[in-house]
Amino acid sequence: MALKAQEITENPGLGIAMMLWAYFMFSVVDTSVKWLLFAGLTSFQLAFMRYATHFVLSFYSIARGGLGRERFATDHLGLVLFRAFLLVSATTFNFIVLRYLSLTVVSAIMFSAPLVVCLLSWPMLGERVGPWRWFAIMLGFCGVLIVIRPFGESFHWSALLTCYNAVGLALYSILTRKLSGIVATETMQFYMGALGTITLLPLAVWTWAAPSSLFEWFLLITLGAWGWAGHELLTRAHSFAPANTLMPYTYSFMIFLTIESYLIFADIPDRWTFMGAFIVVISGLIIWKRAQIRDQTI
């Protein structure tokens, strides 16, 4: 029989803990990728290995209960595959960008995703966007411009790919909210791993560069395990707490990456990056607070 979605159970503390662990794992993925890029490996092979390991783990998770076709079935295959495409494409672009930009800059730009979620909430979810949230959206995009500095000497074209990633992650977040509770976590994980593995395999073979040490092999193989575990926790967290409760804790990712960037790469963000990131965070928190107020009045 087809897998059932996990039932919604109110446990905000557990949901928040899951979010923090999920974003720590995501930070380990990005930090490992940057290390491997410096070691001479290619973005496409890293993205492939990220999803190949993910695919093996998610396949095993489902196959433990049997290999019948119904175990992999879903009535929402189109949305599940589109959700997977959004994350796979964002991951691939992110791995390209990490060759050129610091971890802190990339995270600051990508965390404009909650602003995009708010912007798209009216056409996609039918939610009214009031003046406070419009103000927060505009403020947040000003913060992104400060980080990118499109007209300055430090501007790099890869920052535009990160802007795509922010939009992709926003749509991915909306679809996760839509599918959570009606599609099993294991099913969404399986199709994400399968799509990433199949589409990235030719590019990985074409650009493959062999790791030069056991440590590099270890990082390469465990990329998918960290990513799989992170998305497992992220998806399940929404079964224990509403999105409005969980949203502020997504910014832990930026903190994790800033610390890891300093400890491993001795990279200290400049004042403009700090300022832009601060503005992005403040705008996201305004949106979160207004959403809380709206829910309390309904």
NORRAVEN-V585566 format. One record per backbone hydrogen bond with DSSP energy under -0.5 kcal/mol. NH is the residue of the N-H (numbers start at 1). CO is the residue of the C=O. E is the energy in kcal/mol with one decimal. If there is no record, write none. Layout:
nh->{NH | NH}
co->{CO | CO}
e->{E | E}
This chain:
nh->{9 | 11 | 11 | 15 | 16 | 17 | 18 | 19 | 20 | 21 | 22 | 23 | 24 | 25 | 26 | 27 | 28 | 29 | 30 | 31 | 32 | 33 | 34 | 35 | 36 | 37 | 38 | 39 | 40 | 41 | 46 | 47 | 48 | 49 | 50 | 51 | 52 | 53 | 54 | 55 | 56 | 57 | 58 | 59 | 60 | 61 | 62 | 63 | 64 | 65 | 66 | 71 | 72 | 73 | 77 | 80 | 81 | 82 | 83 | 84 | 85 | 86 | 87 | 88 | 89 | 90 | 91 | 92 | 93 | 94 | 95 | 96 | 97 | 98 | 99 | 100 | 101 | 106 | 107 | 108 | 109 | 110 | 111 | 112 | 113 | 115 | 116 | 117 | 118 | 119 | 120 | 121 | 121 | 122 | 124 | 125 | 125 | 126 | 127 | 130 | 134 | 135 | 136 | 137 | 138 | 139 | 140 | 141 | 142 | 143 | 144 | 145 | 146 | 147 | 148 | 149 | 152 | 155 | 159 | 160 | 161 | 161 | 162 | 163 | 164 | 165 | 166 | 167 | 168 | 169 | 170 | 171 | 172 | 173 | 174 | 175 | 176 | 177 | 178 | 179 | 180 | 181 | 182 | 183 | 188 | 189 | 190 | 191 | 192 | 193 | 194 | 195 | 196 | 197 | 198 | 199 | 200 | 201 | 202 | 204 | 205 | 206 | 207 | 208 | 208 | 217 | 218 | 219 | 220 | 221 | 222 | 223 | 225 | 226 | 227 | 228 | 229 | 230 | 231 | 232 | 233 | 234 | 235 | 236 | 237 | 238 | 238 | 239 | 240 | 241 | 245 | 246 | 247 | 249 | 250 | 251 | 252 | 253 | 255 | 256 | 257 | 258 | 259 | 260 | 261 | 262 | 263 | 264 | 265 | 265 | 266 | 267 | 268 | 269 | 274 | 275 | 276 | 277 | 278 | 279 | 280 | 281 | 282 | 283 | 284 | 285 | 286 | 287 | 288 | 289 | 290 | 291 | 292 | 293 | 294 | 295 | 296 | 297 | 298}
co->{239 | 9 | 240 | 11 | 12 | 13 | 14 | 15 | 16 | 17 | 18 | 19 | 20 | 21 | 22 | 23 | 24 | 25 | 26 | 27 | 28 | 29 | 30 | 31 | 32 | 33 | 34 | 35 | 37 | 36 | 42 | 43 | 44 | 45 | 46 | 47 | 48 | 49 | 50 | 51 | 52 | 53 | 54 | 55 | 56 | 57 | 58 | 59 | 60 | 62 | 63 | 68 | 69 | 70 | 74 | 76 | 77 | 78 | 79 | 80 | 81 | 82 | 83 | 84 | 85 | 86 | 87 | 88 | 89 | 90 | 91 | 92 | 93 | 94 | 96 | 97 | 97 | 102 | 103 | 104 | 105 | 106 | 107 | 109 | 110 | 112 | 112 | 113 | 114 | 115 | 116 | 117 | 118 | 118 | 120 | 120 | 121 | 122 | 121 | 128 | 130 | 131 | 132 | 133 | 134 | 135 | 136 | 137 | 138 | 139 | 140 | 141 | 142 | 143 | 144 | 145 | 149 | 152 | 156 | 157 | 157 | 158 | 158 | 159 | 160 | 161 | 162 | 163 | 164 | 165 | 166 | 167 | 168 | 169 | 170 | 171 | 172 | 173 | 174 | 175 | 176 | 183 | 179 | 179 | 184 | 185 | 186 | 187 | 188 | 189 | 190 | 191 | 192 | 193 | 194 | 195 | 196 | 197 | 198 | 200 | 201 | 202 | 203 | 204 | 205 | 213 | 214 | 215 | 216 | 217 | 218 | 219 | 221 | 222 | 223 | 224 | 225 | 226 | 227 | 228 | 229 | 230 | 231 | 232 | 233 | 234 | 235 | 236 | 237 | 237 | 242 | 242 | 243 | 246 | 247 | 248 | 249 | 250 | 251 | 252 | 253 | 254 | 255 | 256 | 257 | 258 | 259 | 260 | 260 | 261 | 262 | 261 | 266 | 267 | 270 | 271 | 272 | 273 | 274 | 275 | 276 | 277 | 278 | 279 | 280 | 281 | 282 | 283 | 284 | 285 | 286 | 287 | 288 | 289 | 290 | 291 | 292 | 293 | 294}
e->{-3.2 | -0.7 | -3.2 | -2.2 | -2.7 | -2.2 | -2.2 | -2.0 | -2.3 | -2.2 | -2.6 | -2.5 | -1.8 | -2.2 | -2.2 | -1.8 | -1.8 | -1.9 | -2.2 | -2.4 | -2.5 | -2.5 | -2.3 | -2.0 | -2.5 | -2.6 | -2.1 | -1.3 | -1.4 | -2.2 | -1.8 | -2.4 | -2.4 | -2.5 | -2.2 | -1.6 | -2.9 | -1.9 | -1.0 | -2.6 | -2.1 | -2.4 | -2.5 | -2.7 | -2.3 | -2.0 | -1.7 | -3.1 | -1.4 | -1.6 | -1.8 | -1.8 | -1.5 | -0.9 | -0.7 | -2.4 | -2.7 | -2.3 | -2.6 | -2.0 | -2.7 | -2.3 | -1.7 | -2.8 | -2.7 | -1.9 | -2.8 | -2.3 | -2.3 | -2.4 | -2.3 | -1.4 | -2.7 | -2.2 | -1.2 | -2.2 | -2.4 | -2.2 | -2.3 | -2.2 | -2.1 | -2.5 | -1.7 | -1.6 | -1.7 | -0.8 | -1.6 | -2.6 | -2.1 | -2.4 | -2.4 | -0.8 | -0.6 | -0.5 | -2.4 | -0.5 | -1.3 | -1.2 | -2.3 | -0.7 | -2.2 | -2.4 | -2.2 | -2.3 | -2.3 | -2.6 | -2.7 | -2.1 | -1.6 | -1.9 | -2.0 | -2.1 | -1.9 | -1.8 | -2.8 | -3.2 | -2.0 | -1.2 | -2.1 | -1.8 | -0.6 | -0.5 | -1.4 | -1.4 | -1.6 | -2.1 | -2.0 | -1.7 | -3.1 | -3.0 | -1.7 | -2.4 | -2.4 | -2.4 | -2.2 | -2.4 | -2.2 | -2.2 | -2.0 | -2.6 | -2.2 | -0.6 | -2.2 | -2.0 | -2.0 | -2.5 | -2.4 | -2.1 | -1.8 | -2.4 | -2.7 | -2.4 | -2.2 | -2.4 | -2.5 | -2.3 | -1.7 | -1.3 | -0.5 | -2.5 | -2.5 | -2.0 | -1.7 | -0.8 | -0.5 | -1.9 | -2.5 | -2.5 | -2.5 | -2.6 | -2.2 | -0.9 | -0.5 | -2.4 | -2.3 | -3.2 | -2.4 | -2.4 | -2.4 | -2.3 | -2.4 | -2.6 | -2.5 | -2.0 | -2.3 | -0.9 | -0.6 | -1.9 | -1.7 | -1.3 | -0.9 | -1.7 | -2.4 | -1.4 | -1.9 | -1.1 | -1.4 | -1.6 | -1.3 | -3.0 | -2.5 | -2.1 | -2.2 | -2.5 | -2.8 | -1.8 | -2.7 | -2.5 | -0.6 | -1.4 | -1.0 | -1.8 | -0.6 | -0.6 | -2.1 | -2.7 | -2.9 | -2.7 | -2.5 | -2.2 | -2.3 | -2.4 | -2.6 | -2.5 | -2.2 | -2.3 | -2.0 | -2.0 | -2.2 | -2.6 | -2.6 | -2.1 | -2.0 | -2.3 | -2.4 | -2.3 | -1.9 | -1.1 | -0.7}
